[in-house]
Amino acid sequence: MKEKVEEVINTKIKPLLQADGGDIELVGVEDGVVKVRLRGACACCPGAAFTLQMGVERLLKQALPEVQRVIAV
């Protein structure tokens, strides 16, 4: 499942975040929980929690229904 998550992050999510000066790194996947690290502009952005839940988590769940949630580490 980690490979599938990484593919979605690299093809659908990273380009969106990088366009705004941010970035995302996949830390791991465990029991449907995706652990990511936000970088660049996203790391200190006050809207990072919103981006994580409404952007990253939504896109991952749409592509991979087995994803339960996404957390920042």
Protein Blocks (a to p, Z undefined) as FASTA:
>chain_A
ZZmmmmmmmmmmmmmmmmnopacddfbdcehiacdddehjllmgmklmmmmmmmmmmmmm
mmmmmlmbdcdZZ
